Amino acid sequence: MTETVTEVAPVEAVTEAAEGVAEAVEGAVDAATETATDAATAVTEAAEATTEAATDAMTGMGELLTPEGFNFEKVAEMIDGSDKIGTMQKGLLKKGLEAAKDNPDALKEILTKVKEAMGM
């Protein structure tokens, strides 16, 4: 009978240890899942904020590119900062804006060309 008790005791210890390890692994998986979920939520929120900021910026740019909202300095900065417009075209567009800024019809026309050049 001593042999049976000795053989059973290690099995119980191993079973308890295995259960402890399983609980630890489960806790680690839960923590990792929660961290991954939090990270995904943060990335989604950041993407939404970036999209909203870009939309606001485009709306603001769109307003500047109308005769009513036109501001020469700001539009010139937009042109200079654009990577879609070549150096020569930037100069031509800014000269056209300068020449047309006091003529609503001509301004409307050059602003349309600026929008096209910027891909808007």
BAROZA-56139 format. One record per residue (C-alpha): x, y, z. Coordinates in steps of 0.25 Angstrom, whole numbers, plus 5000, padded with zeros to 4 digits. Layout:
BEGIN
{{X, Y, Z}},
...
This chain:
BEGIN
{{5000, 5000, 5000}},
{{5012, 5009, 5002}},
{{5015, 5008, 4988}},
{{5002, 5012, 4983}},
{{5002, 5025, 4992}},
{{5016, 5028, 4987}},
{{5012, 5027, 4973}},
{{4999, 5035, 4974}},
{{5005, 5046, 4982}},
{{5014, 5050, 4970}},
{{5003, 5049, 4960}},
{{4995, 5059, 4969}},
{{5006, 5068, 4970}},
{{5008, 5068, 4955}},
{{4993, 5070, 4952}},
{{4993, 5082, 4961}},
{{5006, 5088, 4955}},
{{5000, 5085, 4941}},
{{4987, 5092, 4945}},
{{4995, 5104, 4951}},
{{5003, 5105, 4938}},
{{4990, 5105, 4930}},
{{4984, 5116, 4938}},
{{4996, 5124, 4936}},
{{4996, 5122, 4921}},
{{4981, 5125, 4921}},
{{4984, 5138, 4929}},
{{4996, 5142, 4919}},
{{4987, 5139, 4907}},
{{4976, 5148, 4913}},
{{4986, 5159, 4916}},
{{4992, 5158, 4902}},
{{4978, 5158, 4896}},
{{4974, 5171, 4904}},
{{4987, 5178, 4900}},
{{4985, 5174, 4885}},
{{4971, 5179, 4886}},
{{4975, 5192, 4893}},
{{4986, 5194, 4882}},
{{4976, 5192, 4871}},
{{4966, 5202, 4877}},
{{4977, 5212, 4878}},
{{4982, 5210, 4864}},
{{4967, 5211, 4859}},
{{4965, 5224, 4867}},
{{4978, 5230, 4862}},
{{4974, 5227, 4847}},
{{4960, 5233, 4849}},
{{4967, 5245, 4855}},
{{4976, 5246, 4844}},
{{4965, 5245, 4833}},
{{4957, 5255, 4840}},
{{4969, 5265, 4841}},
{{4972, 5262, 4826}},
{{4957, 5265, 4823}},
{{4957, 5278, 4830}},
{{4970, 5282, 4824}},
{{4964, 5279, 4810}},
{{4952, 5286, 4813}},
{{4960, 5298, 4818}},
{{4969, 5297, 4805}},
{{4956, 5296, 4797}},
{{4951, 5309, 4803}},
{{4964, 5316, 4800}},
{{4963, 5312, 4785}},
{{4950, 5320, 4783}},
{{4949, 5334, 4779}},
{{4941, 5337, 4792}},
{{4951, 5330, 4801}},
{{4964, 5334, 4793}},
{{4976, 5338, 4801}},
{{4988, 5340, 4792}},
{{4999, 5337, 4803}},
{{4992, 5324, 4807}},
{{4989, 5319, 4793}},
{{5004, 5322, 4789}},
{{5008, 5314, 4802}},
{{5000, 5302, 4797}},
{{5005, 5303, 4783}},
{{5020, 5304, 4789}},
{{5017, 5292, 4798}},
{{5011, 5283, 4788}},
{{5019, 5271, 4783}},
{{5009, 5269, 4771}},
{{5013, 5282, 4764}},
{{5027, 5284, 4757}},
{{5035, 5296, 4760}},
{{5032, 5303, 4747}},
{{5017, 5301, 4748}},
{{5018, 5306, 4763}},
{{5024, 5319, 4758}},
{{5014, 5321, 4746}},
{{5002, 5318, 4755}},
{{5006, 5328, 4766}},
{{5009, 5339, 4755}},
{{4995, 5336, 4749}},
{{4989, 5337, 4763}},
{{4996, 5350, 4765}},
{{4991, 5356, 4752}},
{{4977, 5351, 4754}},
{{4975, 5354, 4769}},
{{4967, 5367, 4766}},
{{4958, 5361, 4755}},
{{4948, 5351, 4760}},
{{4946, 5344, 4746}},
{{4961, 5342, 4744}},
{{4963, 5338, 4758}},
{{4952, 5327, 4757}},
{{4959, 5322, 4745}},
{{4973, 5321, 4751}},
{{4968, 5315, 4764}},
{{4962, 5304, 4755}},
{{4976, 5302, 4749}},
{{4982, 5302, 4763}},
{{4972, 5291, 4768}},
{{4975, 5283, 4755}},
{{4990, 5284, 4757}},
{{4988, 5279, 4772}},
{{4979, 5268, 4768}},
{{4967, 5273, 4775}},
